[in-house]
Amino acid sequence: MKEPLKTVIVEPGKPPIIEPGHTFASVTDKISSVVLTRRTPRGWYLGFGVSFVLVMVLLYALGKLMVVGTGIWGVNHPVGWGFAIINFVWWIGIGHAGTLISAILLLLRQEWRTSINRFAEAMTLFAVACAGIFPLIHVGRPWLPYWLFPYPNTMGLWPQFRSPLVWDVFAVSTYATVSLLFWFVGLIPDLATLRDRSRRQLPRVIYGILAMGWRGSAMHWHRYEMAYLLLAGLSTPLVLSVHTIVSLDFAVSIIPGWHATIFPPYFVAGAIYAGFAMVLILAIPIRAIYRLEDFITLRHLDNMAKIILVTGLIVAYGYMMEAFMGWYSANPYEEYMVLNRMRGPYAPLYWALIACNALAPQVFWLKRARSSIPVLFIIAIIVSIGMWLERFIIVVTSLHRDFLPSSWGMYYPTVWDWATFLGTTGLFVSLIFLFVRFLPMISIFEMRTILPQARVEE
Amino acid sequence: MIHDASLPEAELQQFQKRSLLVGIVGLALCGAGMLFNREEFFRSYLLAYLFWIGIALGCLAIVMLHHLSGGAWGIVIRRLLESATRTLPLMALLFLPIVFGLSHLYEWARPEALGDKILRHKSLYLNVPFFLVRAALYFAAWIAVVYFLNKWSLKQDQTAAPSLSRQLELLSGPGLVIYGATMTFASIDWVMSLEAHWFSTIYGLSFMVGQVLGAFAFVIAVAILLSSRKPLSEVISSEHLHDLGKLLLAFVMLWAYLAFSQFLIMFSGNLPEEIPWYIRRQQGGWRWIGLLLILLHFALPFLLLLSRSLKRDAKKLLAVAALVIAMRFVDLLWQVSPAFHPEGFHFNWMDLAAPAGIGGIWLASFARQLKGRPVLPLHDPFFQEAVQHGRE
């Protein structure tokens, strides 16, 4: 009676995660040709050029900052945390989707992650790089960052371990290190493929060095799988811990609008939310330009839209609880903080944030919206803007009206604030351009494993 | 192939009878207790009620999570979960004693509350008529969702129409939103407002995670107990237990994460409007109960569930599940009772009689629901795949 059960039903009723008709060779050709043989499209030069100009803007803004000091920014009493913190939280949040896709979805055996994990991880790294700039320059003396670490010194200087800002130093540096390792380890077999397939000497040497002598022996694969799984296990808590600690930067204080117990889960959900929006923003043009629709299918986009919907609902739940508890607390400052957000000078930004983050993604309840590329792209951009506005509202509106009306004030970003922010987006985009040009943006060997040919009958 | 998916009737019948007996004796004792100590009766009753309805509602959340996410783990326990959700109309009935005890339980429900400035502010929300209207709304929403989830699931058994799976999925999305919204406010109404000055924005979320954790432990225990008999013995394998064990571990961690987040933020804020909640829970014996929670609600199950072989061993997993169920009760005790006994640990005999009373009746109702329908969703389009998953 056991026999009939032997027929394996491969996910009945679900659309494929790779279009039919591909072979091991065609997958390898298609992905590696972007790096090795295909002509670099003119759009690449244009896009890279524009974003590189923005990198120059960033360098100019940072140069000016070094010479003059943080006075060129809009931060002042009472809003001492302006763009630097807003952008730091925004960028670090974006990185979380990459870690979630590469680590948690791997552990959950979600095979559809395979075609998006490589560039999502790259996105994580570049986003963390952009994020790291901000606290570094916000300390005012970026040439002394090692003071943040506990090391014996003649100044008798020791970090204040009760401050979440110090926890941040450890959380973010761990995050950056583990993400880099994870990404690089995942690249090794593909770097070896590029080494073997490139026809010119220089790329062969460079990819050869990076491939660290990978020969694809059974022993290599065995160790590789082990290392990859261990790194996935190590990365999983980082998805939660990094943004939890970022949320504690605010919540551990006693400022109304910051001191809320919902902050840790709500920040983590917001980070994943913004991160998946960014993955969509990157994936949609990349799959169109490089004709990767076979690999990044509508099913991928549909799944990501669902994750955006779920995390968006958690974020909306956070807004609801903040507003309700603002009233329920019966604390006049808490209540005023909520009303000030809704009706104060920054009210348009608050309502824009609600429209972007709580309302817009609700269209993803509809299957039609989840399978329409323009809708996905537009909503992803709206969500990215909404999540930036959220950090603006949290940072600025909680500070700008202090307990005493004598300590009230407005915060306006200066041109240097904007230049630094735009500059980091330029840095992010140019790194992405370099990545798609010089490295396989989709994991070649993992794509081969999800082909039907790779399924070994027992 | 499995054709008969009904459980051994006689055994369940016996279990149902015994549970009912325990329930009636427990509630009778509580009724007698009420005559002597009305206050303590309502306190114990509320605690017991929260524990058992938490399992039923947690099962409701898990069913809907499963309809949305899919997975072999959910198919093999789906009918157990559904049977637990069908006890909700009974739980609505059992809510009635609380309605009569509001002024004993909640300071805001007493007339002198209007003398307190903060309670006067909150009286717009925390007042008896609105409390009752909200409770009625919660139950109406839950029972409506439960009704359709069960109706379509049963229909799938009869007609084998795969389209019903899609229908269940479509209901589960909004269903979870409804559960999240109603349970958040139910937790504020029923538990948080016991200390009406206190508030915490994470409270609803961590209360729901507690319910889901308790429900996972409960359903794992039931699945293991039933897996020694046909027809579950032919389906549930160590592969399924492994998956369920992982989910239990995930929720143990999530519970600890949320509980610790709230603690850390309130501890470092140290504000007079928040910290009294923790001060009360660190006085006298409550401190040891708190420590017990850290050790037995988090550390021990966490460490045990890390082991792969433990998750695949039915007996050991059953022991961990039983520990988690017991600790869910201790957690609720630690959340609820210090509100009445801030001076230190207090345990009334009714704190045992009431859970036994409500629990006996609840389990009898659960067993009756379990008998009434096939214990496996044979016509779920993914059923064969789920069985196959267990044999890999």
Interface residues (C-beta under 8 A of the other chain):
Chain A: M1 P4 L5 V8 I9 P12 G13 R162 L240 T244 L248 A251 V252 S253 I254 H259 A260 T261 I262 F263 P264 P265 L313 Y317 G318 M321 E322 M325 Y328 S329 A330 N331 W365
Chain B: M1 K117 I118 H121 K122 Y125 P162 G173 V177 G180 T184 I188 H197 F199 S200 T201 I202 Y203 G204 L205 Y257 L258 S261 Q262 L264 I265 M266 S268 G269 L271 E273 P381 F382 Q384 E385 V387 Q388 R391
